[in-house]
Amino acid sequence: MDDSKIIELFFERSEQAIIELSKKYGSICNRVANNILNNRLDSEECVNDAYFAVWNAIPPQKPDPLLSYVCRIVRNLAIKKYHANTALKRNSIYDVCLDEIVDYFPSASSVEEEVDAREAAETIDKYLETLDQQSRIMFVRRYWHSDSIGDLAKLFHISKHAVSVRLSRIRKNLRKYLIKEGVPL
């Protein structure tokens, strides 16, 4: 079913909207949550909570694209659940992914730092536009969807080592780009 039709169902307050949303995007939502949480039950809970959040947000929201909107909600809920679950523990899957890129984002504890973080995000978006499609997808899949190196290797039909090297080069070039653009690291 087309995204616009699903959104229409939400505006009609039809429960079929959740069913169609789940049919179309349920697997990717579960993958996003599970990549962060590494726990099937917690992932399912986050996805269901996301469906409820979408139900409450539409209307008045009319997200375009719907997939990005839903995935962002799932990801935010999964990160919140992750922090609750691992307050003093280390989850190697998600923490390794974060450790690779944490230095590229200033922490926001004041208004000025929040502005710096937004500017850094905009600069990163501009950098991603300079990459070829495969590199951009690889970067987003790793650092937004939290896909593992092994999953990326399968997806792109290359070795794990090739994925690691490519991501390393992308991060190195990103660092240079951010410095050139005057983004504080």
DASUL-V278451 format. One record per backbone hydrogen bond with DSSP energy under -0.5 kcal/mol. NH is the residue of the N-H (numbers start at 1). CO is the residue of the C=O. If there is no record, write none. Layout:
((NH;CO) (NH;CO))
This chain:
((6;2) (7;3) (8;4) (9;5) (10;6) (11;7) (12;8) (13;10) (14;9) (17;14) (18;15) (19;15) (20;16) (21;17) (22;18) (23;19) (24;20) (25;21) (26;22) (29;25) (30;26) (31;27) (32;28) (33;29) (34;30) (35;31) (36;32) (37;33) (38;34) (43;39) (44;40) (45;41) (46;42) (47;43) (48;44) (49;45) (50;46) (51;47) (52;48) (53;49) (54;50) (55;51) (56;52) (57;53) (58;54) (59;57) (61;57) (69;65) (70;66) (71;67) (72;68) (73;69) (74;70) (75;71) (76;72) (77;73) (78;74) (79;75) (80;76) (81;77) (82;78) (83;79) (84;80) (85;81) (86;82) (87;84) (92;90) (95;91) (96;92) (97;93) (98;94) (99;95) (100;96) (101;97) (101;98) (102;98) (104;101) (105;102) (106;104) (109;107) (114;110) (115;111) (116;112) (117;113) (118;114) (119;115) (120;116) (121;117) (122;118) (123;119) (124;120) (125;121) (126;122) (127;123) (128;124) (129;125) (130;126) (130;127) (131;127) (131;128) (136;132) (137;133) (138;134) (139;135) (140;136) (141;137) (142;138) (143;139) (144;140) (145;140) (147;141) (152;148) (153;149) (154;150) (155;151) (156;152) (157;153) (158;153) (163;159) (164;160) (165;161) (166;162) (167;163) (168;164) (169;165) (170;166) (171;167) (172;168) (173;169) (174;170) (175;171) (176;172) (177;173) (178;174) (179;175) (180;176) (181;177) (182;179) (183;178) (184;182))
